[in-house]
């Protein structure tokens, strides 16, 4: 086997393990939603949904300031030896162990800081909705551990050891499953009728507490919150760009959904949410690829073009194919799975899959640019395409969710093709959607 073939096989192996870890990680969120749907009423479901949305936002910011710089600057060369595994005095960069401790300490600090704000939000909410307040307090107490457990996953990716991330997430899944099954949450009771939905957050978070400790044991390092300030100062420009990209991508479809709900009613907005749920299995694959692309691009020597094509197009094509497939399913089959919600979402499957496919290519390509040390290009492309997509989506929302998704897919695909073209270029060069810094 040639050296190139061996390298490609190694890359695909690591990407495959990263995708597997993403699948295991998604099982924790899917599991808590399943338990909520079975064991709580509408009020409990809404409260926990808000709590989980806060977790998504905070862990995304913790990655931007904590582990994203580690992925870019300290990913290993693929053989287990970190690129920056040298002493700070020799290179001006911290050693691998110091970088890991600082980055995970930063993630822990972000989680702790957010916990204070979420706890105060719970205090201000208790007079309005006691159940939501309890959920917010549960989230606040768990956020540091949630951010740390998530950070160890990305440390594993940077170290070319995604199997450790799988072990960390599997621990989380097992702990949550044991606690919920042992606690009778699958027995058909409705604890939230007595205001106890918040207990689910503690059961879910207990897995993260244990997983964060498992990460310390498996990686043989510990977080240093005292290094968070210096880590943020060292990587302030990159962290800011990563945070902007996260906010842009995470917020675009949410704003479009809210706009559709405002103009067309909550039923059609719910159809978009249902369509996103049905397309979720391919989304898990795409998220795994996205998680892998930054460290793999950092190992590519600044030329991630071939890597981008290999990682971006298959999940994008699979997303569109899956959207077409579920649209062609007989309505009777779909309604067995999701009842009337399937009918609300049926016409949205294909348009949303086309939009998601464009976003997959764009985010994978921008991640490749970021890993290659070209984050200014990445953030400008993502910012441009998301701002235009949101504007187009809001304008199109009175015409319904399918038209909105198709309209948003146009700027998404333009940005995707631009990002893909930039990732294939050996050096930055002027092109559409912003200049080069």
KABELWO-V875707 format. One record per backbone hydrogen bond with DSSP energy under -1.0 kcal/mol. CO is the residue of the C=O (numbers start at 0). NH is the residue of the N-H. If there is no record, write none. Layout:
<<CO;NH> <CO;NH>>
This chain:
<<1;5> <2;6> <3;7> <4;8> <5;9> <6;10> <7;11> <8;12> <9;13> <10;14> <11;15> <12;16> <13;17> <14;18> <15;19> <16;20> <17;21> <18;22> <19;23> <20;24> <21;25> <22;26> <24;27> <25;29> <26;30> <27;31> <28;32> <29;33> <30;34> <31;35> <32;36> <33;37> <34;38> <35;39> <40;44> <41;45> <42;46> <43;47> <44;48> <45;49> <46;50> <47;51> <48;52> <49;53> <50;54> <51;55> <52;56> <53;57> <54;58> <55;59> <56;60> <57;61> <58;62> <59;63> <60;64> <61;65> <62;67> <66;70> <67;71> <68;72> <69;73> <80;76> <81;84> <83;85> <86;89> <86;90> <87;91> <94;98> <95;99> <96;100> <97;101> <98;102> <99;103> <100;104> <100;223> <101;105> <102;106> <103;107> <104;108> <105;109> <106;110> <107;111> <108;112> <109;113> <110;114> <111;115> <112;116> <113;117> <114;118> <115;119> <116;120> <117;121> <118;122> <119;123> <120;124> <121;125> <124;127> <124;128> <128;132> <129;133> <130;134> <131;135> <132;136> <133;137> <134;138> <135;139> <136;140> <137;141> <138;142> <141;145> <142;146> <143;147> <144;148> <145;149> <146;150> <147;151> <148;152> <149;153> <150;154> <151;155> <152;156> <153;157> <154;158> <155;160> <156;159> <157;75> <160;163> <161;165> <162;166> <163;167> <164;168> <165;169> <166;170> <167;171> <168;172> <169;173> <170;174> <171;175> <172;176> <173;177> <174;178> <175;179> <176;180> <177;181> <178;182> <179;184> <180;183> <183;186> <189;192> <190;193> <190;195> <191;194> <195;198> <196;199> <197;201> <198;202> <199;203> <200;204> <201;205> <204;208> <205;209> <206;210> <207;211> <208;212> <209;213> <210;214> <211;215> <212;216> <213;217> <214;218> <215;219> <223;226> <224;227> <226;230> <227;231> <228;232> <229;233> <230;234> <234;238> <235;239> <236;240> <237;241> <238;242> <239;243> <240;244> <241;245> <242;246> <243;247> <244;248> <245;249> <246;250> <247;251> <250;254> <251;255> <252;256> <253;257> <254;258> <255;259> <256;260> <257;261> <258;262> <259;263> <260;264> <264;268> <265;269> <266;270> <267;271> <268;272> <269;273> <270;274> <271;275> <272;276> <273;277> <274;278> <278;282> <279;283> <280;284> <281;285> <282;286> <283;287> <284;288> <285;289> <286;290> <287;291> <288;292> <291;295> <292;296> <293;297> <294;298> <296;299> <303;307> <304;308> <305;309> <306;310> <307;311> <308;312> <311;315> <312;316> <313;317> <314;318> <315;319> <316;320> <317;321> <318;322> <319;323> <320;324> <321;325> <322;326> <323;327> <329;333> <330;334> <331;335> <332;336> <333;337> <334;338> <337;340> <338;341> <339;343> <340;344> <341;345> <344;347> <347;351> <348;352> <349;353> <350;354> <351;355> <352;356> <353;357> <354;358> <355;359> <356;360> <357;361> <358;362> <359;363> <360;364> <361;365> <362;366> <363;367> <364;368> <365;369> <366;370> <367;371> <368;373> <369;372> <373;377> <374;378> <375;379> <376;380> <377;381> <378;382> <379;383> <380;384> <381;385> <382;386> <383;387> <384;388> <385;389> <386;390> <387;391> <388;392> <389;393> <390;394> <391;395> <392;396> <395;398> <396;399> <399;403> <400;404> <401;405> <402;406> <403;407> <404;408> <407;411> <408;412> <409;413> <410;414> <411;415> <412;416> <413;417> <414;418> <415;419> <416;420> <417;421> <418;422> <419;423> <421;424>>
